Amino acid sequence: MANEPMPEKSSPLTIADAQKRVDEWITTIGVRYFNELTNMAILTEEVGEVARIIARKYGEQSFKQSDRDKDLADEMADVLWVLICLANQTGVDLTAALEKNFEKKSIRDKNRHKENKKL
């Protein structure tokens, strides 16, 4: 109705929030984390699923019937989920790590790409 307040927009999910929410989900619904080696294997599998979609959608491979309903965004989210699990298990603050990575790349690659004649 006209007099009803507008629902508040939820704030964007930060990396730190994602790490907390994955941890909460794992400890309440998922029971426990798989061990790090298992999660590394799962991460590899999930990256392979992203590669499969990319190869078919943007590359030269044709879709198999079993691949047609695969959703790239969902598969990318699966990769992110498992990566967050591994970060949580190994004590990595992904926000801090990404910020540090931006610094590293900004220094190391300041002119690298601009000077690349291939680009």
N, C-alpha and C positions, 0 to 999 in steps of 0.2 A: 504494500500500500504506500501511498505518498508520504505518510508520517512515520513509516518504519525506518530505523537507521540502516545505513548501508553496511553490509558486512565488511569487517576489516580485511584488508588484503594481507595475506601472510607474507612475511618477509622472505626474500630469496634464501634458499638453502646454501649455507656456507660450507666450505670443506670441513671445518671444525664441527659444524652441526651434523654433517653427514657421518663423520667418524663416530660421534656420540650415538646417533640414531642406529647405525649398523651395530654398534656394540650392544645397545639396548635390545635390539631385535635378536641378536645372537644369544644373549644371555636369558631372554625371556621366552622366545618362540623357538629358536634354533638349538637350544639347550647348551651348546658349547661350540667353540671354534674347531674346525678341522685343524690338524696340525699344519705347520708351515709348509712342509713338503707336499702334502695333499693339496693345499690351497695353491701352491705354485703350479702343480699339474692342472688344477681346475682353471687357473688364470690362463695358462697356455691353451687349453681347450677353448675357452671363451674367446680369446684373441683369434683363434682359428675360425670360429664361427663368424666373427666380424670379417675376417679376410675372405671367407667363402662368399658372403653377400657382396662385398666390394668387387671381387673378381667377376661375379655374375652381373651385377648391376652396372658397373663402370668399366669392367674389363671385357675381355673377349670370350669368356666362358658363357655358355647358355645355362639358363636355370633348369634344374631338375624339378620334377613335379613336387618332390618333398621340400624343396627350397623356396617355393613360391610364396608361402605364407610367413616367411621369416621377416622380422622387423629389425632393421639396422639400429634404430635408436634403442630398442630393448636389449639387443645384443651388446651394444656399447655400454649400457647401464650395467649389464652383467659383468663386464670387464671391470668397470669402476667399482662395483660392489666387492669383488674378490680382491682387487688392489687395496681397497680400504680395509678389508679384513686383514690382509698381510701387514699393512701399516699399523693397525691396532695391535696385532700380535707381536710385532717387533719394536714397538715403542716409537714409531715414526710419526711426527707431527707433520702431516701433509701440507698444511698451510705454510709452516716455516720452511719446509723443504722446497715447496714451489717458489716461494719468495726468494730463497737463496739461489734457486735455479735460474730465475729471471735475472738476478744480479750477475751470475756467472756468464750467461749467454750474452747479456748486454755488454759486458767487458770483452769477452772472447770474440764475439761476432760483430762488434761495433761496425766494422767496415767490410767484413768478410763477404757478405751477400751483395753489398753494393758494388764490390770490385769483381764479382764473379761474372765473367763475360758470358757464361752459359745462361745466365738469368736475364 
